[in-house]
Amino acid sequence: MPTVAHILYIPGILLVGIAIGFVLGARAAREEIEKNTKRRRR
């Protein structure tokens, strides 16, 4: 039987991972959009 610590810890770590992935993905998407707009201006 998992303890209360596991019940709180595992979803907490998953949420931290989702947040980090969202931030890194958003940054990469912004850079890609910027690169495409610069390429179109030429």
C-alpha positions, 0 to 999 in steps of 0.5 A, spaced: 500 500 500 503 506 497 504 511 503 501 518 503 508 521 501 507 517 494 500 519 493 502 526 493 510 525 490 508 522 484 503 527 481 507 532 483 513 530 479 509 529 473 506 536 474 513 539 474 515 535 468 509 537 464 511 544 466 518 544 464 516 540 457 511 546 456 516 551 457 521 548 453 516 546 447 514 553 447 521 556 447 522 552 441 516 553 437 517 561 438 524 560 435 522 556 430 516 561 428 522 567 428 526 563 424 521 562 419 519 569 419 526 571 418 527 566 412 520 569 408 523 576 409 529 575 404 
